[in-house]
Amino acid sequence: MNRKTTGIWAAAALSLMLAACGSSAATTDTAASAEKTEAASAAEETKQAAEKTEGNTAVKTVTPGSLIMCTNAEFPPYEFHNGNEIVGIDVEICNAIAEKLGLKLEIEDIAFDAIIPEIVSGKADLGAAGMTVTEDRKQNVDFSDSYAHATQVIIIREDSDIAGPDDLKGKLVGVQQGTTGDLYVSADLGDDAVERYSKGMEAVQALTQSKVDAVIIDGETAKQYVKEVPGLRILDESYTDEEYAVAVQKGNTQLLDAINTAIGELKKDGTFDKIVEKYIKAE
Ligand code: ARG
């Protein structure tokens, strides 16, 4: 955002503040309420002017000029720490979306099961966390068009006799808390069959230490973990098929439409594939 638009936003904020002051004043005072209407319409005009200056990309965000993405950066190759930086497919996609919207991407790294509440309460603009679209989640947030196909897979120790999902009965399964892995295994095998960890990698470490019999987690993340941790393998038969999408606050169609347009453009011009190829090497 350039200096001029920042100024306009500041003016808009001031007018809004004046409008807010007006509304708290005694409403029986006609002068005060006239002032209030005036201030409110001035705020509206300034806002419209600001939107014009921003061009057709002016979407309302939690912090003007920024696009706040909340994620859980424990999920390579979608989001993970690289030194002090958070990198990954979701980060680069959201950066490209933010750029298209003329906004600066800000990343909030929180627990996976805190992402939807963060969006619902209006503290972040979007959630991008390799998040699977589910009917339950759709009750609380709106999802963009899907940007990746995913699976839940079963990781076992190399010497394990578990050969497929049916063999999980009576076993203890490690999952990342609040993920679809957690939700499906709890539903299929019962709460007692699930050991929840705050990070996927913690579940994988528990598996190597024989504290759990298997880990159910997203396929691409599983591949990364198994590459890093010796003695593990992934079963060919996957547990579920899913779609990843970006989550926004329910009813925020302006932002959702802008995200979908941006995703469409990024897919079309090849940026999207380039980002994915950078993190997921073709086998
Ligand atoms: N796809 C799974 C889900 O939506 C797991 C996502 C975990 N993501 C993360 N950044 N830790 O529940």
Residues whose N, C-alpha, C, O or C-beta is under 5 A from the ligand:
A	BS01	LIG	N72 E74 F75 F112 A129 G130 M131 T132 G178 T179 T180 D218
